[in-house]
Amino acid sequence: MHSWTHWLGDTEITLMESYLSFFKNKTVTLMGLGLLGRGVGDAAFLAQHCKKVFVTDIKSADELRSSIDALQNYKNIEFFVGSHDDKLFSNVDFIIKGAGVRLDNPYIEHAHKHGVPVYMSTALFARFSPIKTIGITGTRGKTTTTCMIAAILCRAGKKVLIGGNIRGVSTLAMLTEATSFDCAVLELDSWQLQGFDDLNISPHIAVFTTFYPDHMNYYDGDMARYLNDKTAIYRHQKKDDFFITSEEVLNLIQPEPGKLPSNWVLVKPLAASFMMKTPGAHNLLNAAFAKKVGQICDIEEKTIDTALHDFESVEGRLQFIGAWKQRDFYNDSNATTQEATLAALNAFPPQSTVLIFGGADKGLPFDRLLACLSKSAIRSVLLKGTGSDRILEALPHIKVATTMPEAIQIALDASHPGDKIILSPAFASFGLFQNEYDRSDQFVQNVKNLISGTEDGKCRF
């Protein structure tokens, strides 16, 4: 197998000139500003490199106040909030749409009708990047695998950019500093990969972790469409690129029997005896993906293993928050499917687990989760939501909380010394919370408050 030694550390300065000329003197519409920081970073980058930037979002000015205020110094930005306007999608050079905007959105269709190109910011970064990219997708495991790969590369002394579907990070804005780095490691959701497909590009090393039902409200229940977006991770790769996945995903992709491409690599979970600080059998598969990337990049085995041994769970993914009165708290707020929550529950003995779950319905099955909760010793509390209402139809005895502090208190009342209290919702966050990050932040802050208010609390952050 060839390695990647020949390009790690190389740069291609000519692409830097390409991206500058691509944006220079352009009038651009940014569709979707949001509150998480990514849109602000995209808008700032565009304002620095384009002639005029129209920022439009269906949220109101009051809702977007913090994001709008962060961009007040850019005089070439004009805001259209509360609704969209057709002229922003016809009288411009191109449009950059947010990841969650549907391809059949009427304003995007209006742009296509008028011959206006529509791009996505992370895909534009990959198109013009002066460094090679490692991309990771999958229904579950992509964030942890992304961070594990970055940890291995950094342990080996490489300078790494981390972007894609990362909270608060504008990947597009990283173009300005990319030449100082060896490679970019990008977490890519199915929506961002639509942008890659449009540009006929894929990452140089692509990892596809898992595939389960998710986002069916966006895909109108069509799993084939969801899978098609995901497979853009490798669809446009060149002969010297690599695709890494599992046998389970391979069976879904169904390449021609007996003709697995030579640069496709299958991995199995690392042995259970492989010591890591991150709990859960699913993380042994994530670590296997990361290890294979390290091997392809010719990093020494000892360096790879040490990085994985020392790796700690990332935010919202079975993340240890702290201990209070011999109860350990774990934040798994990013678990928004039954598969993700079941993975968290399988990491600990059921008799010592108290689960906080529930939220907004995404139209996904939860039959296996119901079976697990019905037959095991796991105690649980529901956060109020449309998905929780469906759970209550089958398990009416579960207590329901209308706030995060109430949910934590109910969980504490049901717990014993030595228990694990886990927030692993299995549903979306909307309803009680602004988004999944708000849900995560509220859980973490309330646990921190609990710990800091006692003498015997032991907090590790």
Secondary structure, 3 states (H helix, E strand, C coil): CCCCCCCCCCCCHHHHHHHHHHHCCCEEEEECCCCCCHHHHHHHHHHHHCCEEEEEECCCCCCCHHHHHCCCCCCCEEEEECCCCHHHHCCCCEEEECCCCCCCCHHHHHHHHCCCCEECHHHHHHHHCCCEEEEEECCCCHHHHHHHHHHHHHHCCCCEEEEECCCCCCCHHHHHCHHHCCEEEEECCHHHHHHHHHCCCCCCEEEECCCCCCCCCCCCCCHHHHHHHHCHHHHCCCCCCEEEECHHHHHHHCCCCCCCCCCEEECCCCCCCCCCCCCCCHHHHHHHHHHHHHHHCCCCHHHHHHHHHHCCCCCCCCEEEEEECCEEEEECCCCCCHHHHHHHHCCCCHHHEEEEECCECCCCCCHHHHHHHHHCCCEEEEECCHHHHHHHHHCCCCEEECCHHHHHHHHHHHCCCCCEEEECCCCECECCECCHHHHHHHHHHHHHHHHHCCCCCECCC
